[in-house]
Amino acid sequence: LVEPTDGIHVDPHLPHYYKPTLKVIVRHNKIATGRKLATDIMNLLAVTTEEVYPATAERGRVHLKVFHPKALPIQFPSMVGNFTEWAINFRTAFTMKPE
């Protein structure tokens, strides 16, 4: 899971509410297997109903409102070894309140 390179933006009028695009990168050395893995991950991570996660030592309570793919996985050659990569961009909206 990769955060935006310019960080997760904050809005002073909506404290603790965030709407970043998060990226998942999938790598595989076989194109057909990697494509299926990327599609499976895209479907597995999509949230269809709101989810709430209790606070942990690392972060506050999370109320996940939106987490779904913006598009199908984007395939491109990787610079690492003989792998192909797929990027899946997710539209998100969540609150994270410090405890």
C-alpha positions as CSV (number, residue, x, y, z in Angstrom):
1,L,0.0,0.0,0.0
2,V,1.5,3.3,-1.1
3,E,0.5,6.7,0.2
4,P,0.4,9.7,-2.2
5,T,3.8,11.2,-2.8
6,D,2.5,14.6,-1.7
7,G,1.1,13.2,1.5
8,I,-2.5,12.8,2.7
9,H,-4.1,16.2,2.6
10,V,-5.9,17.7,5.5
11,D,-8.8,20.1,5.6
12,P,-8.9,22.4,8.6
13,H,-12.7,22.6,8.2
14,L,-13.1,18.8,8.4
15,P,-10.7,17.6,11.1
16,H,-9.8,13.9,11.1
17,Y,-11.5,13.4,7.7
18,Y,-9.3,12.2,4.8
19,K,-9.9,11.4,1.1
20,P,-6.6,10.2,-0.4
21,T,-6.0,8.1,-3.4
22,L,-4.0,5.1,-2.2
23,K,-2.1,2.7,-4.5
24,V,-1.5,-1.0,-4.2
25,I,1.4,-2.4,-6.2
26,V,1.4,-6.1,-7.3
27,R,4.5,-7.8,-8.8
28,H,4.8,-11.1,-10.5
29,N,7.1,-12.8,-12.9
30,K,4.2,-14.4,-15.0
31,I,1.9,-11.9,-16.7
32,A,-1.3,-14.0,-16.6
33,T,-0.8,-15.0,-13.0
34,G,0.1,-11.4,-12.0
35,R,-3.0,-10.0,-13.8
36,K,-5.3,-12.4,-12.0
37,L,-3.6,-11.7,-8.6
38,A,-4.0,-7.9,-9.2
39,T,-7.7,-8.3,-10.1
40,D,-8.3,-10.6,-7.1
41,I,-6.6,-8.1,-4.8
42,M,-8.6,-5.2,-6.3
43,N,-11.9,-7.1,-5.6
44,L,-10.8,-8.3,-2.2
45,L,-9.9,-4.8,-0.9
46,A,-13.0,-3.0,-2.2
47,V,-15.3,-2.0,0.6
48,T,-19.0,-2.1,-0.1
49,T,-20.2,-1.1,3.4
50,E,-18.7,1.2,6.0
51,E,-16.2,-0.5,8.3
52,V,-14.9,0.6,11.7
53,Y,-11.6,-0.4,13.2
54,P,-10.7,0.3,16.8
55,A,-7.6,2.3,17.8
56,T,-4.3,0.7,18.0
57,A,-0.9,1.7,19.5
58,E,0.1,3.1,16.0
59,R,-3.1,5.0,15.0
60,G,-6.5,6.2,16.2
61,R,-9.9,4.7,15.5
62,V,-10.6,4.4,11.8
63,H,-14.1,4.7,10.2
64,L,-13.6,3.6,6.6
65,K,-16.4,5.0,4.5
66,V,-15.1,4.5,0.9
67,F,-12.4,2.2,-0.4
68,H,-12.9,1.2,-4.0
69,P,-10.8,1.0,-7.2
70,K,-10.8,4.0,-9.5
71,A,-9.9,1.9,-12.5
72,L,-8.8,-1.6,-13.5
73,P,-5.2,-2.5,-12.6
74,I,-2.6,-0.6,-14.7
75,Q,0.1,-2.9,-16.0
76,F,3.7,-1.8,-16.6
77,P,7.2,-3.4,-16.7
78,S,9.1,-3.3,-13.5
79,M,12.7,-2.2,-13.1
80,V,13.2,-4.9,-10.5
81,G,14.3,-8.2,-11.8
82,N,12.2,-9.8,-14.5
83,F,8.8,-8.9,-13.0
84,T,5.8,-7.1,-14.3
85,E,3.9,-4.7,-12.0
86,W,0.3,-3.7,-11.7
87,A,-0.8,-0.5,-9.9
88,I,-4.3,-0.4,-8.5
89,N,-5.5,3.1,-7.4
90,F,-8.1,3.2,-4.8
91,R,-10.5,6.1,-4.0
92,T,-10.8,6.4,-0.2
93,A,-12.6,8.4,2.4
94,F,-12.2,7.8,6.1
95,T,-12.0,9.4,9.5
96,M,-9.1,8.7,11.9
97,K,-9.6,10.1,15.3
98,P,-6.8,10.1,17.9
99,E,-7.7,8.3,21.1
